[in-house]
Amino acid sequence: MRHYDLVLLGAGSGNMLLSEEFDGLRIAIVEPGRFGGTCLNRGCIPSKMFVVAADAAEGAREARRLGVHASVSHVDWKSVRDRVFDRIDPLHESAMEYRRSQGVDVFTEAARFVAPKVLKVGAERITAETFVVAVGARPVVPDVPGLDTVPFHTSDTIMRIDDLPASMLVLGGGFIAAEFGHVFASFGVDITIVQRGPRLLMAEDEQVSRRFTELAAQRHRVLLGSEITSVGPKGDGVAARVACPDGEQTVEADMLLVAVGRRPNTDRLRAVDGGLELDEHGHIVTDDAYRTSVPGVWALGDAVNHFQLKHVANAESRVVRHNILHPQDVRTLPNTVAPHAVFTHPQIAGVGLTEQEARRRGIDFLVSVRDYAQTAYGWALEDTTSFVKLLANPADRMLLGSDIIGPQAATLIQPLIQAMSLGLTVDRLAHDVMYIHPALTEAVEQALLEL
């Protein structure tokens, strides 16, 4: 068995952990997939590159409300796709070569624990003083009768298809369904979404979720409170039996996208055989410093947390790096604020508590909702559906949460994230900061003033 000082399992955010402070150590990286992990290869980055193209197409169609009569004559799917992956795909080889040039051993075979701190990689076994488990997650494939008889896609594969279908059936109503529904609808695909819950984006604030569901139903066929009971082949496409509140119906489509969630890859790693404690969802249990139940084994990212967010994994990687190098001065994340955004149409962003979470926890709050339409830039956009929603603690005047639905939501929320992270009251944010006029940030300012 080869023995290392440090073994990194996963070359997504795990690969970002290495720095010059580790020079001189014997290090290995185990990555059976592609360097860069989900985010770079089949998640955040490529999907947002598609979203930008979709926004351009949808923006042209919506310009008529401004008196600009434009149209989209053709979407060159292969050009859109190749622009994305011609840029991304070469990064895997260059990243491997870079690490090897630094003296890091790179293993590309699948790995599994056979004992605590003993890893089988291909036919070889390796051990290490320190392991960092950052093996990520993968799409859930539900147990739908007939699913194994038809071709279907997940978020891992849908961005690499050769041609746009005329129609697409999307199973699921979360952020992946929302983003890809927007992308493919903007490119002219007829979208049907089947969602078990009463609304789309059920994890969002209910007011935001309802607004998005209303808007999505104007673009797609949305079947709520519904469930696919079986699927089968229909020509070159699929036919699905769907149990709806008003009875069962058949939905046919040229392509099926399964987008019902993601699960950690800890089962493939045989994490339990490595002595690692898992929660009921298969995530590795760690303390606040990201130490696992096995001394010398740390874990981070989608294999640990339920957020499934790259920026959270990156922040955890920085903490784990420090803690490995400074075991007598371990750190935790400086705050528990985990912002997120959904790059659909319209864009959505959130941080902290939703109104429903605050009510469930019995937390007192003040609430303020401000429409984009109440700002000058909202007038310029002819916007009638977007808003900023803020929750604050009436006692200490701190923000409890923020939700935004509308153009530039992921950008507009950033000063609110900073305020929550740095401990600024809503009064200071409202009165001690100057907001540019006439920018969309005035919607944030007005919501703060109302608080």
Contacts in CASP RR format, 6 or more apart in sequence:
PFRMAT RR
TARGET T0000
AUTHOR 0000-0000-0000
METHOD contacts of the structure
MODEL  1
MRHYDLVLLGAGSGNMLLSEEFDGLRIAIVEPGRFGGTCLNRGCIPSKMF
VVAADAAEGAREARRLGVHASVSHVDWKSVRDRVFDRIDPLHESAMEYRR
SQGVDVFTEAARFVAPKVLKVGAERITAETFVVAVGARPVVPDVPGLDTV
PFHTSDTIMRIDDLPASMLVLGGGFIAAEFGHVFASFGVDITIVQRGPRL
LMAEDEQVSRRFTELAAQRHRVLLGSEITSVGPKGDGVAARVACPDGEQT
VEADMLLVAVGRRPNTDRLRAVDGGLELDEHGHIVTDDAYRTSVPGVWAL
GDAVNHFQLKHVANAESRVVRHNILHPQDVRTLPNTVAPHAVFTHPQIAG
VGLTEQEARRRGIDFLVSVRDYAQTAYGWALEDTTSFVKLLANPADRMLL
GSDIIGPQAATLIQPLIQAMSLGLTVDRLAHDVMYIHPALTEAVEQALLE
L
1 118 0 8 1.000
1 124 0 8 1.000
1 125 0 8 1.000
1 126 0 8 1.000
1 127 0 8 1.000
2 28 0 8 1.000
2 105 0 8 1.000
2 124 0 8 1.000
2 126 0 8 1.000
2 127 0 8 1.000
3 26 0 8 1.000
3 126 0 8 1.000
3 127 0 8 1.000
3 128 0 8 1.000
4 26 0 8 1.000
4 27 0 8 1.000
4 28 0 8 1.000
4 105 0 8 1.000
4 126 0 8 1.000
4 127 0 8 1.000
4 128 0 8 1.000
4 129 0 8 1.000
5 25 0 8 1.000
5 26 0 8 1.000
5 27 0 8 1.000
5 128 0 8 1.000
5 129 0 8 1.000
5 130 0 8 1.000
6 22 0 8 1.000
6 25 0 8 1.000
6 26 0 8 1.000
6 27 0 8 1.000
6 28 0 8 1.000
6 128 0 8 1.000
6 129 0 8 1.000
6 130 0 8 1.000
6 131 0 8 1.000
6 132 0 8 1.000
6 324 0 8 1.000
7 27 0 8 1.000
7 28 0 8 1.000
7 29 0 8 1.000
7 30 0 8 1.000
7 119 0 8 1.000
7 126 0 8 1.000
7 128 0 8 1.000
7 130 0 8 1.000
7 131 0 8 1.000
7 132 0 8 1.000
8 14 0 8 1.000
8 15 0 8 1.000
8 17 0 8 1.000
8 18 0 8 1.000
8 27 0 8 1.000
8 28 0 8 1.000
8 29 0 8 1.000
8 30 0 8 1.000
8 131 0 8 1.000
8 132 0 8 1.000
8 134 0 8 1.000
9 30 0 8 1.000
9 111 0 8 1.000
9 119 0 8 1.000
9 131 0 8 1.000
9 132 0 8 1.000
9 133 0 8 1.000
9 134 0 8 1.000
9 135 0 8 1.000
9 269 0 8 1.000
10 29 0 8 1.000
10 30 0 8 1.000
10 31 0 8 1.000
10 37 0 8 1.000
10 134 0 8 1.000
10 135 0 8 1.000
10 136 0 8 1.000
11 29 0 8 1.000
11 31 0 8 1.000
11 33 0 8 1.000
11 34 0 8 1.000
11 35 0 8 1.000
11 36 0 8 1.000
11 37 0 8 1.000
11 95 0 8 1.000
12 31 0 8 1.000
12 35 0 8 1.000
12 36 0 8 1.000
12 37 0 8 1.000
12 38 0 8 1.000
12 39 0 8 1.000
12 40 0 8 1.000
12 134 0 8 1.000
12 136 0 8 1.000
12 313 0 8 1.000
13 39 0 8 1.000
13 134 0 8 1.000
13 300 0 8 1.000
13 301 0 8 1.000
13 310 0 8 1.000
13 313 0 8 1.000
13 314 0 8 1.000
13 316 0 8 1.000
13 317 0 8 1.000
14 132 0 8 1.000
14 134 0 8 1.000
14 300 0 8 1.000
14 313 0 8 1.000
14 317 0 8 1.000
15 29 0 8 1.000
15 31 0 8 1.000
15 35 0 8 1.000
15 36 0 8 1.000
15 95 0 8 1.000
15 99 0 8 1.000
16 314 0 8 1.000
16 317 0 8 1.000
17 132 0 8 1.000
17 134 0 8 1.000
17 317 0 8 1.000
17 320 0 8 1.000
17 321 0 8 1.000
17 324 0 8 1.000
18 27 0 8 1.000
18 99 0 8 1.000
18 104 0 8 1.000
19 321 0 8 1.000
21 321 0 8 1.000
21 325 0 8 1.000
22 325 0 8 1.000
27 103 0 8 1.000
27 104 0 8 1.000
27 105 0 8 1.000
28 104 0 8 1.000
28 105 0 8 1.000
28 106 0 8 1.000
28 107 0 8 1.000
28 126 0 8 1.000
28 128 0 8 1.000
29 99 0 8 1.000
29 104 0 8 1.000
29 105 0 8 1.000
29 106 0 8 1.000
29 107 0 8 1.000
30 107 0 8 1.000
30 109 0 8 1.000
30 111 0 8 1.000
30 119 0 8 1.000
30 121 0 8 1.000
31 37 0 8 1.000
31 106 0 8 1.000
31 107 0 8 1.000
31 108 0 8 1.000
32 108 0 8 1.000
32 109 0 8 1.000
32 110 0 8 1.000
32 111 0 8 1.000
33 108 0 8 1.000
34 40 0 8 1.000
34 41 0 8 1.000
34 92 0 8 1.000
35 91 0 8 1.000
35 92 0 8 1.000
35 95 0 8 1.000
35 96 0 8 1.000
35 99 0 8 1.000
36 91 0 8 1.000
36 92 0 8 1.000
36 95 0 8 1.000
37 136 0 8 1.000
38 44 0 8 1.000
38 136 0 8 1.000
38 137 0 8 1.000
38 302 0 8 1.000
39 45 0 8 1.000
39 310 0 8 1.000
40 46 0 8 1.000
40 88 0 8 1.000
40 91 0 8 1.000
41 88 0 8 1.000
41 92 0 8 1.000
42 155 0 8 1.000
42 156 0 8 1.000
42 157 0 8 1.000
42 159 0 8 1.000
43 155 0 8 1.000
44 310 0 8 1.000
45 88 0 8 1.000
46 84 0 8 1.000
46 85 0 8 1.000
46 88 0 8 1.000
46 159 0 8 1.000
47 155 0 8 1.000
47 159 0 8 1.000
47 179 0 8 1.000
47 180 0 8 1.000
47 183 0 8 1.000
47 343 0 8 1.000
48 343 0 8 1.000
49 83 0 8 1.000
49 84 0 8 1.000
50 80 0 8 1.000
50 84 0 8 1.000
50 159 0 8 1.000
50 183 0 8 1.000
51 179 0 8 1.000
51 182 0 8 1.000
51 183 0 8 1.000
51 343 0 8 1.000
51 344 0 8 1.000
53 75 0 8 1.000
53 80 0 8 1.000
53 183 0 8 1.000
53 186 0 8 1.000
53 187 0 8 1.000
54 182 0 8 1.000
54 183 0 8 1.000
54 185 0 8 1.000
54 186 0 8 1.000
54 187 0 8 1.000
54 345 0 8 1.000
55 186 0 8 1.000
55 345 0 8 1.000
57 72 0 8 1.000
57 75 0 8 1.000
57 186 0 8 1.000
57 187 0 8 1.000
58 182 0 8 1.000
58 186 0 8 1.000
58 345 0 8 1.000
60 70 0 8 1.000
60 71 0 8 1.000
60 72 0 8 1.000
61 70 0 8 1.000
61 71 0 8 1.000
61 72 0 8 1.000
63 69 0 8 1.000
63 70 0 8 1.000
64 70 0 8 1.000
65 382 0 8 1.000
66 382 0 8 1.000
75 164 0 8 1.000
75 187 0 8 1.000
75 188 0 8 1.000
77 163 0 8 1.000
77 164 0 8 1.000
77 187 0 8 1.000
78 162 0 8 1.000
80 187 0 8 1.000
81 159 0 8 1.000
81 160 0 8 1.000
81 161 0 8 1.000
84 159 0 8 1.000
85 159 0 8 1.000
85 160 0 8 1.000
96 106 0 8 1.000
96 108 0 8 1.000
99 106 0 8 1.000
100 106 0 8 1.000
107 121 0 8 1.000
107 122 0 8 1.000
107 124 0 8 1.000
107 126 0 8 1.000
109 121 0 8 1.000
109 122 0 8 1.000
110 121 0 8 1.000
110 122 0 8 1.000
110 268 0 8 1.000
111 119 0 8 1.000
111 120 0 8 1.000
111 121 0 8 1.000
111 122 0 8 1.000
111 269 0 8 1.000
112 119 0 8 1.000
112 120 0 8 1.000
112 268 0 8 1.000
112 269 0 8 1.000
112 270 0 8 1.000
112 273 0 8 1.000
113 119 0 8 1.000
113 120 0 8 1.000
113 269 0 8 1.000
113 270 0 8 1.000
113 271 0 8 1.000
113 273 0 8 1.000
113 274 0 8 1.000
113 275 0 8 1.000
113 276 0 8 1.000
114 120 0 8 1.000
114 125 0 8 1.000
114 270 0 8 1.000
114 273 0 8 1.000
114 274 0 8 1.000
115 273 0 8 1.000
115 274 0 8 1.000
116 274 0 8 1.000
116 275 0 8 1.000
116 294 0 8 1.000
116 297 0 8 1.000
117 127 0 8 1.000
117 128 0 8 1.000
117 131 0 8 1.000
117 274 0 8 1.000
117 294 0 8 1.000
117 296 0 8 1.000
117 297 0 8 1.000
118 125 0 8 1.000
118 126 0 8 1.000
118 127 0 8 1.000
118 274 0 8 1.000
119 125 0 8 1.000
119 126 0 8 1.000
119 127 0 8 1.000
119 128 0 8 1.000
119 131 0 8 1.000
129 296 0 8 1.000
130 296 0 8 1.000
130 297 0 8 1.000
130 298 0 8 1.000
130 324 0 8 1.000
131 296 0 8 1.000
131 297 0 8 1.000
131 298 0 8 1.000
132 297 0 8 1.000
132 298 0 8 1.000
132 299 0 8 1.000
132 300 0 8 1.000
132 320 0 8 1.000
132 324 0 8 1.000
133 266 0 8 1.000
133 269 0 8 1.000
133 271 0 8 1.000
133 276 0 8 1.000
133 284 0 8 1.000
133 292 0 8 1.000
133 297 0 8 1.000
133 298 0 8 1.000
133 299 0 8 1.000
133 300 0 8 1.000
133 303 0 8 1.000
133 304 0 8 1.000
134 299 0 8 1.000
134 300 0 8 1.000
134 301 0 8 1.000
134 303 0 8 1.000
134 313 0 8 1.000
134 317 0 8 1.000
135 264 0 8 1.000
135 265 0 8 1.000
135 266 0 8 1.000
135 268 0 8 1.000
135 269 0 8 1.000
135 303 0 8 1.000
136 264 0 8 1.000
136 265 0 8 1.000
136 301 0 8 1.000
136 302 0 8 1.000
136 303 0 8 1.000
137 262 0 8 1.000
137 263 0 8 1.000
137 264 0 8 1.000
137 265 0 8 1.000
137 302 0 8 1.000
137 303 0 8 1.000
137 308 0 8 1.000
138 156 0 8 1.000
138 262 0 8 1.000
138 263 0 8 1.000
138 265 0 8 1.000
139 154 0 8 1.000
139 155 0 8 1.000
139 156 0 8 1.000
139 258 0 8 1.000
139 259 0 8 1.000
139 260 0 8 1.000
139 261 0 8 1.000
139 262 0 8 1.000
139 263 0 8 1.000
140 258 0 8 1.000
140 260 0 8 1.000
140 261 0 8 1.000
140 262 0 8 1.000
140 263 0 8 1.000
141 147 0 8 1.000
141 154 0 8 1.000
141 258 0 8 1.000
142 171 0 8 1.000
142 258 0 8 1.000
142 260 0 8 1.000
144 171 0 8 1.000
144 228 0 8 1.000
144 229 0 8 1.000
144 230 0 8 1.000
144 231 0 8 1.000
145 229 0 8 1.000
145 230 0 8 1.000
145 231 0 8 1.000
146 230 0 8 1.000
146 231 0 8 1.000
146 232 0 8 1.000
147 231 0 8 1.000
147 258 0 8 1.000
149 231 0 8 1.000
149 232 0 8 1.000
149 233 0 8 1.000
150 231 0 8 1.000
150 232 0 8 1.000
150 233 0 8 1.000
150 237 0 8 1.000
150 238 0 8 1.000
150 256 0 8 1.000
151 237 0 8 1.000
151 238 0 8 1.000
151 256 0 8 1.000
152 231 0 8 1.000
152 238 0 8 1.000
152 256 0 8 1.000
152 257 0 8 1.000
152 258 0 8 1.000
153 161 0 8 1.000
153 255 0 8 1.000
153 256 0 8 1.000
153 257 0 8 1.000
153 258 0 8 1.000
154 257 0 8 1.000
154 258 0 8 1.000
154 259 0 8 1.000
155 176 0 8 1.000
155 180 0 8 1.000
155 259 0 8 1.000
158 180 0 8 1.000
158 257 0 8 1.000
161 255 0 8 1.000
164 184 0 8 1.000
164 187 0 8 1.000
164 188 0 8 1.000
164 189 0 8 1.000
165 189 0 8 1.000
165 253 0 8 1.000
165 254 0 8 1.000
165 255 0 8 1.000
166 189 0 8 1.000
166 190 0 8 1.000
166 254 0 8 1.000
167 189 0 8 1.000
167 190 0 8 1.000
167 191 0 8 1.000
167 192 0 8 1.000
167 252 0 8 1.000
167 253 0 8 1.000
167 254 0 8 1.000
167 255 0 8 1.000
168 181 0 8 1.000
168 184 0 8 1.000
168 189 0 8 1.000
168 190 0 8 1.000
168 191 0 8 1.000
168 192 0 8 1.000
168 253 0 8 1.000
168 254 0 8 1.000
168 255 0 8 1.000
168 256 0 8 1.000
168 257 0 8 1.000
169 192 0 8 1.000
169 194 0 8 1.000
169 238 0 8 1.000
169 240 0 8 1.000
169 251 0 8 1.000
169 253 0 8 1.000
169 255 0 8 1.000
169 256 0 8 1.000
169 257 0 8 1.000
170 177 0 8 1.000
170 180 0 8 1.000
170 181 0 8 1.000
170 191 0 8 1.000
170 192 0 8 1.000
170 193 0 8 1.000
170 194 0 8 1.000
170 257 0 8 1.000
170 259 0 8 1.000
171 177 0 8 1.000
171 194 0 8 1.000
171 228 0 8 1.000
171 256 0 8 1.000
171 257 0 8 1.000
171 258 0 8 1.000
171 259 0 8 1.000
171 260 0 8 1.000
172 193 0 8 1.000
172 194 0 8 1.000
172 195 0 8 1.000
172 196 0 8 1.000
172 258 0 8 1.000
172 259 0 8 1.000
172 260 0 8 1.000
172 261 0 8 1.000
173 193 0 8 1.000
173 195 0 8 1.000
173 197 0 8 1.000
173 200 0 8 1.000
173 201 0 8 1.000
173 202 0 8 1.000
173 259 0 8 1.000
174 195 0 8 1.000
174 200 0 8 1.000
174 201 0 8 1.000
174 202 0 8 1.000
174 203 0 8 1.000
174 259 0 8 1.000
174 261 0 8 1.000
175 201 0 8 1.000
175 203 0 8 1.000
175 342 0 8 1.000
175 344 0 8 1.000
176 259 0 8 1.000
176 261 0 8 1.000
177 193 0 8 1.000
177 195 0 8 1.000
177 200 0 8 1.000
177 257 0 8 1.000
177 259 0 8 1.000
178 200 0 8 1.000
178 201 0 8 1.000
178 212 0 8 1.000
178 216 0 8 1.000
178 342 0 8 1.000
178 344 0 8 1.000
179 342 0 8 1.000
179 343 0 8 1.000
179 344 0 8 1.000
180 257 0 8 1.000
180 259 0 8 1.000
181 191 0 8 1.000
181 193 0 8 1.000
181 220 0 8 1.000
181 344 0 8 1.000
182 219 0 8 1.000
182 343 0 8 1.000
182 344 0 8 1.000
182 345 0 8 1.000
184 191 0 8 1.000
185 191 0 8 1.000
185 219 0 8 1.000
185 220 0 8 1.000
186 345 0 8 1.000
190 221 0 8 1.000
190 253 0 8 1.000
191 219 0 8 1.000
191 220 0 8 1.000
191 221 0 8 1.000
192 220 0 8 1.000
192 221 0 8 1.000
192 222 0 8 1.000
192 223 0 8 1.000
192 251 0 8 1.000
192 253 0 8 1.000
193 200 0 8 1.000
193 216 0 8 1.000
193 220 0 8 1.000
193 221 0 8 1.000
193 222 0 8 1.000
193 223 0 8 1.000
194 223 0 8 1.000
194 226 0 8 1.000
194 227 0 8 1.000
194 228 0 8 1.000
194 240 0 8 1.000
194 242 0 8 1.000
194 251 0 8 1.000
195 222 0 8 1.000
195 223 0 8 1.000
195 224 0 8 1.000
195 225 0 8 1.000
195 226 0 8 1.000
196 225 0 8 1.000
196 226 0 8 1.000
196 227 0 8 1.000
197 224 0 8 1.000
197 225 0 8 1.000
198 224 0 8 1.000
198 225 0 8 1.000
199 206 0 8 1.000
199 209 0 8 1.000
199 210 0 8 1.000
199 212 0 8 1.000
199 213 0 8 1.000
199 224 0 8 1.000
200 209 0 8 1.000
200 212 0 8 1.000
200 213 0 8 1.000
200 216 0 8 1.000
200 222 0 8 1.000
200 224 0 8 1.000
201 208 0 8 1.000
201 209 0 8 1.000
201 212 0 8 1.000
201 213 0 8 1.000
201 342 0 8 1.000
201 348 0 8 1.000
202 209 0 8 1.000
204 212 0 8 1.000
204 342 0 8 1.000
204 348 0 8 1.000
204 350 0 8 1.000
204 354 0 8 1.000
204 403 0 8 1.000
205 350 0 8 1.000
205 354 0 8 1.000
205 355 0 8 1.000
205 356 0 8 1.000
205 389 0 8 1.000
205 403 0 8 1.000
206 354 0 8 1.000
206 355 0 8 1.000
206 356 0 8 1.000
207 355 0 8 1.000
207 369 0 8 1.000
207 389 0 8 1.000
207 403 0 8 1.000
208 348 0 8 1.000
208 389 0 8 1.000
208 403 0 8 1.000
208 405 0 8 1.000
211 385 0 8 1.000
211 387 0 8 1.000
211 405 0 8 1.000
212 344 0 8 1.000
212 346 0 8 1.000
212 348 0 8 1.000
212 405 0 8 1.000
213 222 0 8 1.000
213 224 0 8 1.000
215 345 0 8 1.000
215 346 0 8 1.000
215 385 0 8 1.000
216 222 0 8 1.000
216 344 0 8 1.000
219 345 0 8 1.000
223 242 0 8 1.000
223 244 0 8 1.000
223 251 0 8 1.000
224 245 0 8 1.000
225 244 0 8 1.000
225 245 0 8 1.000
226 242 0 8 1.000
226 243 0 8 1.000
226 244 0 8 1.000
226 245 0 8 1.000
227 242 0 8 1.000
227 243 0 8 1.000
228 240 0 8 1.000
228 241 0 8 1.000
228 242 0 8 1.000
228 243 0 8 1.000
229 241 0 8 1.000
229 242 0 8 1.000
229 243 0 8 1.000
229 248 0 8 1.000
230 240 0 8 1.000
230 241 0 8 1.000
231 238 0 8 1.000
231 239 0 8 1.000
231 240 0 8 1.000
231 241 0 8 1.000
231 256 0 8 1.000
232 238 0 8 1.000
232 239 0 8 1.000
232 240 0 8 1.000
233 239 0 8 1.000
234 252 0 8 1.000
236 254 0 8 1.000
237 252 0 8 1.000
237 253 0 8 1.000
237 254 0 8 1.000
237 255 0 8 1.000
237 256 0 8 1.000
238 252 0 8 1.000
238 253 0 8 1.000
238 254 0 8 1.000
238 255 0 8 1.000
238 256 0 8 1.000
239 250 0 8 1.000
239 251 0 8 1.000
239 252 0 8 1.000
240 250 0 8 1.000
240 251 0 8 1.000
240 252 0 8 1.000
240 253 0 8 1.000
240 256 0 8 1.000
241 248 0 8 1.000
241 249 0 8 1.000
241 250 0 8 1.000
242 248 0 8 1.000
242 249 0 8 1.000
242 250 0 8 1.000
242 251 0 8 1.000
262 302 0 8 1.000
262 308 0 8 1.000
263 281 0 8 1.000
263 282 0 8 1.000
264 281 0 8 1.000
264 282 0 8 1.000
264 283 0 8 1.000
264 284 0 8 1.000
264 302 0 8 1.000
264 303 0 8 1.000
264 304 0 8 1.000
265 302 0 8 1.000
265 303 0 8 1.000
266 276 0 8 1.000
266 278 0 8 1.000
266 282 0 8 1.000
266 283 0 8 1.000
266 284 0 8 1.000
266 303 0 8 1.000
267 282 0 8 1.000
271 278 0 8 1.000
271 284 0 8 1.000
272 278 0 8 1.000
274 294 0 8 1.000
275 293 0 8 1.000
275 294 0 8 1.000
276 284 0 8 1.000
276 285 0 8 1.000
276 292 0 8 1.000
276 293 0 8 1.000
276 294 0 8 1.000
276 297 0 8 1.000
276 299 0 8 1.000
277 284 0 8 1.000
277 285 0 8 1.000
277 292 0 8 1.000
277 293 0 8 1.000
278 284 0 8 1.000
278 285 0 8 1.000
279 285 0 8 1.000
281 306 0 8 1.000
283 303 0 8 1.000
283 304 0 8 1.000
283 305 0 8 1.000
283 306 0 8 1.000
284 292 0 8 1.000
284 299 0 8 1.000
284 303 0 8 1.000
284 304 0 8 1.000
285 292 0 8 1.000
285 293 0 8 1.000
286 292 0 8 1.000
286 298 0 8 1.000
286 299 0 8 1.000
286 304 0 8 1.000
288 332 0 8 1.000
288 333 0 8 1.000
289 319 0 8 1.000
289 323 0 8 1.000
289 330 0 8 1.000
289 331 0 8 1.000
289 332 0 8 1.000
290 298 0 8 1.000
290 299 0 8 1.000
290 300 0 8 1.000
290 304 0 8 1.000
290 316 0 8 1.000
290 319 0 8 1.000
290 320 0 8 1.000
290 323 0 8 1.000
291 297 0 8 1.000
291 298 0 8 1.000
291 323 0 8 1.000
291 330 0 8 1.000
292 298 0 8 1.000
292 299 0 8 1.000
298 320 0 8 1.000
298 323 0 8 1.000
298 324 0 8 1.000
300 313 0 8 1.000
300 316 0 8 1.000
300 317 0 8 1.000
300 319 0 8 1.000
300 320 0 8 1.000
301 312 0 8 1.000
301 313 0 8 1.000
301 316 0 8 1.000
301 317 0 8 1.000
302 308 0 8 1.000
302 313 0 8 1.000
304 316 0 8 1.000
305 312 0 8 1.000
305 313 0 8 1.000
305 316 0 8 1.000
307 338 0 8 1.000
307 340 0 8 1.000
309 338 0 8 1.000
309 340 0 8 1.000
311 339 0 8 1.000
312 338 0 8 1.000
315 333 0 8 1.000
316 333 0 8 1.000
319 331 0 8 1.000
319 332 0 8 1.000
319 333 0 8 1.000
322 329 0 8 1.000
322 330 0 8 1.000
322 331 0 8 1.000
323 330 0 8 1.000
323 331 0 8 1.000
334 421 0 8 1.000
335 420 0 8 1.000
335 421 0 8 1.000
337 351 0 8 1.000
337 352 0 8 1.000
337 417 0 8 1.000
337 420 0 8 1.000
337 421 0 8 1.000
338 351 0 8 1.000
338 352 0 8 1.000
339 349 0 8 1.000
339 350 0 8 1.000
339 351 0 8 1.000
339 352 0 8 1.000
339 413 0 8 1.000
339 417 0 8 1.000
340 349 0 8 1.000
340 350 0 8 1.000
340 351 0 8 1.000
341 347 0 8 1.000
341 348 0 8 1.000
341 349 0 8 1.000
341 350 0 8 1.000
341 409 0 8 1.000
341 410 0 8 1.000
341 413 0 8 1.000
342 348 0 8 1.000
342 349 0 8 1.000
343 410 0 8 1.000
346 385 0 8 1.000
346 386 0 8 1.000
346 405 0 8 1.000
346 406 0 8 1.000
346 407 0 8 1.000
346 409 0 8 1.000
347 405 0 8 1.000
347 406 0 8 1.000
347 407 0 8 1.000
347 408 0 8 1.000
347 409 0 8 1.000
347 410 0 8 1.000
348 403 0 8 1.000
348 404 0 8 1.000
348 405 0 8 1.000
348 406 0 8 1.000
348 409 0 8 1.000
349 402 0 8 1.000
349 403 0 8 1.000
349 404 0 8 1.000
349 409 0 8 1.000
349 410 0 8 1.000
349 412 0 8 1.000
349 413 0 8 1.000
350 401 0 8 1.000
350 402 0 8 1.000
350 403 0 8 1.000
350 404 0 8 1.000
350 409 0 8 1.000
350 413 0 8 1.000
351 401 0 8 1.000
351 402 0 8 1.000
351 413 0 8 1.000
351 416 0 8 1.000
351 417 0 8 1.000
351 420 0 8 1.000
352 400 0 8 1.000
352 401 0 8 1.000
352 402 0 8 1.000
352 420 0 8 1.000
353 361 0 8 1.000
353 363 0 8 1.000
353 365 0 8 1.000
353 391 0 8 1.000
353 400 0 8 1.000
353 401 0 8 1.000
354 391 0 8 1.000
354 401 0 8 1.000
354 403 0 8 1.000
355 365 0 8 1.000
355 367 0 8 1.000
355 389 0 8 1.000
355 391 0 8 1.000
358 365 0 8 1.000
358 391 0 8 1.000
358 400 0 8 1.000
363 393 0 8 1.000
363 400 0 8 1.000
364 393 0 8 1.000
364 394 0 8 1.000
364 395 0 8 1.000
365 391 0 8 1.000
365 392 0 8 1.000
365 393 0 8 1.000
365 394 0 8 1.000
365 400 0 8 1.000
366 391 0 8 1.000
366 392 0 8 1.000
366 393 0 8 1.000
366 394 0 8 1.000
366 451 0 8 1.000
367 389 0 8 1.000
367 390 0 8 1.000
367 391 0 8 1.000
367 392 0 8 1.000
368 389 0 8 1.000
368 390 0 8 1.000
368 392 0 8 1.000
368 447 0 8 1.000
368 448 0 8 1.000
368 450 0 8 1.000
368 451 0 8 1.000
369 387 0 8 1.000
369 388 0 8 1.000
369 389 0 8 1.000
369 390 0 8 1.000
369 447 0 8 1.000
370 387 0 8 1.000
370 388 0 8 1.000
370 389 0 8 1.000
370 443 0 8 1.000
370 444 0 8 1.000
370 446 0 8 1.000
370 447 0 8 1.000
370 450 0 8 1.000
371 383 0 8 1.000
371 386 0 8 1.000
371 387 0 8 1.000
371 443 0 8 1.000
372 378 0 8 1.000
372 381 0 8 1.000
372 383 0 8 1.000
372 386 0 8 1.000
372 387 0 8 1.000
372 388 0 8 1.000
372 406 0 8 1.000
372 407 0 8 1.000
372 440 0 8 1.000
372 443 0 8 1.000
373 379 0 8 1.000
373 383 0 8 1.000
373 384 0 8 1.000
373 386 0 8 1.000
374 443 0 8 1.000
374 446 0 8 1.000
375 438 0 8 1.000
375 440 0 8 1.000
375 442 0 8 1.000
375 443 0 8 1.000
375 446 0 8 1.000
376 437 0 8 1.000
376 438 0 8 1.000
376 442 0 8 1.000
377 438 0 8 1.000
377 439 0 8 1.000
377 440 0 8 1.000
377 442 0 8 1.000
378 386 0 8 1.000
378 440 0 8 1.000
378 443 0 8 1.000
380 438 0 8 1.000
381 407 0 8 1.000
383 406 0 8 1.000
383 407 0 8 1.000
385 405 0 8 1.000
385 406 0 8 1.000
386 404 0 8 1.000
386 405 0 8 1.000
386 406 0 8 1.000
386 407 0 8 1.000
386 409 0 8 1.000
386 443 0 8 1.000
387 404 0 8 1.000
387 405 0 8 1.000
387 406 0 8 1.000
387 443 0 8 1.000
388 402 0 8 1.000
388 403 0 8 1.000
388 404 0 8 1.000
388 412 0 8 1.000
388 443 0 8 1.000
388 444 0 8 1.000
388 446 0 8 1.000
388 447 0 8 1.000
389 402 0 8 1.000
389 403 0 8 1.000
389 404 0 8 1.000
389 447 0 8 1.000
390 399 0 8 1.000
390 401 0 8 1.000
390 402 0 8 1.000
390 416 0 8 1.000
390 426 0 8 1.000
390 447 0 8 1.000
390 448 0 8 1.000
390 451 0 8 1.000
391 399 0 8 1.000
391 400 0 8 1.000
391 401 0 8 1.000
391 402 0 8 1.000
392 398 0 8 1.000
392 399 0 8 1.000
392 400 0 8 1.000
392 401 0 8 1.000
392 426 0 8 1.000
392 451 0 8 1.000
393 399 0 8 1.000
393 400 0 8 1.000
396 425 0 8 1.000
397 425 0 8 1.000
397 426 0 8 1.000
397 427 0 8 1.000
398 420 0 8 1.000
398 423 0 8 1.000
398 424 0 8 1.000
398 425 0 8 1.000
398 426 0 8 1.000
399 416 0 8 1.000
399 419 0 8 1.000
399 420 0 8 1.000
399 426 0 8 1.000
399 429 0 8 1.000
401 416 0 8 1.000
401 420 0 8 1.000
402 413 0 8 1.000
402 416 0 8 1.000
402 417 0 8 1.000
402 420 0 8 1.000
404 412 0 8 1.000
404 413 0 8 1.000
407 440 0 8 1.000
408 440 0 8 1.000
412 440 0 8 1.000
412 441 0 8 1.000
412 443 0 8 1.000
412 444 0 8 1.000
415 429 0 8 1.000
415 433 0 8 1.000
415 441 0 8 1.000
415 444 0 8 1.000
416 429 0 8 1.000
416 444 0 8 1.000
418 424 0 8 1.000
419 426 0 8 1.000
419 429 0 8 1.000
426 448 0 8 1.000
426 451 0 8 1.000
429 448 0 8 1.000
430 445 0 8 1.000
430 448 0 8 1.000
430 449 0 8 1.000
430 451 0 8 1.000
433 445 0 8 1.000
435 441 0 8 1.000
435 442 0 8 1.000
435 444 0 8 1.000
435 445 0 8 1.000
436 442 0 8 1.000
END
